[in-house]
Amino acid sequence: MDEQNRNLILATALSFLVILVWFALFPPEEVQQQPVDQATATEAADAGLPSSGTEEATTETAVTEEIVEAGRVDILTDKLAGSINLLGGRIDDLSLTTYRETLDEEAPTVTLLEPEGEANAYFAAFGWIGDVGVEATPTPNTIWTLEDGETLTPSTPITLASDNGAGQIFRRTIAVDDEFMFTITQSIENNGGEISALPYGLLRRHGEPTDLKNFFILHEGLVRMTDGELSEIHYDDIVDYEANEGREEVTQQGWIGWTDHYWMTTLIPDQSTAFRSVVRHIADRDIYQAEAVQPAIKVAAGETASVTTQLFAGAKEWEAIRDYENAGVSGFLDSIDWGWFFFLTKPMYWLLHQLNSLIGNMGWAIIALTVVIKLLVLPLAYKSYVSMAKMKELQPEMEALKERAGDDRQAMQQGMMKLYKDNKVNPASGCLPILIQIPIFFSLYKVIFVTIALRHAPWFGWLKDLSAPDPSSIFNLFGLLPWAAPEPTSLMALLFIGILPLLLGISMWLQQKLNLQPTDPTQRMIFAWMPWVFMFMLGGFASGLVVYWIANNVITFIQQYAIMTSQGARPDVFGNIRESFKRASKPEPSDTKSKGK
């Protein structure tokens, strides 16, 4: 039994260390922005940007004044609200109407895009770079004319137009679906000689997002797909880029954009056309910019040519992104950060989504997912618990072996190995279920932390948001006392935990009582403290994850009790509980002897 407990301790300690090691050894680094030279006009033009003499040089005051004069075209769908700025034809005002900042019903809706001049300016812009024969293209300061349509809705696209006065009329037709995808069709009507120009789209954000999580398990920053290869680049890495380092040539299919915790903007050029994918940081204005520049298009005299780019701007809803991938956006589901264990997180989320659709409650869906996972690993668990039952039967022989071996550790080890071999018992099989749980735990944690499905998802009672820690607290006796619980980010919140973490600790403690207490004092002390250490450690985790852990403990308890009982080794749970209290109230024999001396 000691050998079994030793292996269980090692396996459990491993899971504890794996969870804590990233917090202790790899805390998020502070962003240290280093000054770099601003792109020259040549570099900017080559990358598909207006030169530094136009957009880069425009002051916030001037832009704000021109915005008022230029006018706007409203955007209105079931999920989006905002407007298109006729100054530059930018999409720079967008809110997600089905999401609020907090659980408060009166809280403002989530703002995704904001116009230049705001503190957190973030917008999408499109245009052309003149190549041959084009005297002038629309600039960021061009005021476009609304040629067709009034309000952009899923059923009514709008068209903007700009005449350069040199024989070319530029048009931009913008459509939107009932989810989060815009379709921008840019065209040139050429009434002069033959010309060529390069179409581009860009996503510009001023500074890093103010609500960065800076958590190792979550990617925030640039995300792009280049010919089937996914890249995730953090903001601090972009700051350090040398000239042209952020360029990639996409020869087949791809996209580029910015991803936040729950929201994303992505430029998606025609998936059958090559394009240049570029990311840059403009240091003197602290601007992060993602660009998609397509090859030059030739337009003969009297002809019209067009190119289409899609813009995703919205919530990272799995179902919507999956549908866009099925419609032809290559690898778009990978824009959600599935992590190292993507081969587990993807199917795990799919199953959780299906269960939630069936049950209609995410809390019960997590419990149902736990049941499914436990059923899948039941064959391994059965083998493990049968082995534990055999180990329990061997307990008297092991105690007798200890007495015969005395202090001879080598003889003890040899005797135990022979005993295991003769009775066909694997002492390490007891830790197998725990080892299996480690990647499952991380995968589910990733799913709960990263995906938007659990954001503000209620279970019952006081649990209104399964993506947040349990809001109840011992500090106010779970709401019975007339004062508020500590702030979730405070030190007091780590000490005055809620109901779910308490249930977690109790369930782990009861699970331990299925087995006899270790005879070794050190092992017994580690086992005694482990449930309560995990209780405080997981108290600040998402409540959905704690629900999974409690459900897992309860199901494991039932499985182990039933299987060991079927093998004739029924665990004496109440006896083990009484024994643990007796041991806690009695001094160790070694302590008694030392006092006697």
Secondary structure, DSSP 8 states (H G I E B T S, - for coil): -HHHHHHHHHHHHHHHHHHHHHHHH---------------HHHHHHTT---TTTTTT--HHHHHHHHHHH-EEEEE-SSEEEEEETBTTEEEEEEEEEEESSS-TTS-EEEEEB-TTSTT-EEEEEEEEEEES-S----TT-B-EEEE-SSBBTTB-EEEEEE-SSSEEEEEEEEE-SSSEEEEEEEEEE-SS-EEEEEEEEEEEESS-TT----TTS--EEEEEETTEEEEEEHHHHHT--TTTTEEEESS-EEEEEE-SSEEEEEEE-TTS-EEEEEEEEGGGTEEEEEEE---EEE-TT-EEEEEEEEEEEE--HHHHHHHHHTT-TTGGGGS---TTHHHHHHHHHHHHHHHHHHS-HHHHHHHHHHHHHHHTHHHHHHHHHHHHHHHHTHHHHHHHHHHHTT-HHHHHHHHHHHHHHTT--GGGGGHHHHHHHHHHHHHHHHHHH-GGGTT---STT---TTS-----GGGGGGTSSS----TTSHHHHHS--HHHHHHHHHHHHHHTTS---SSHHHHHHHHHHHHHHHHHGGGS-HHHHHHHHHHHHHHHHHHHHHHHHTT----HHHHHHHHHHHHHS--HHHHHHHH-
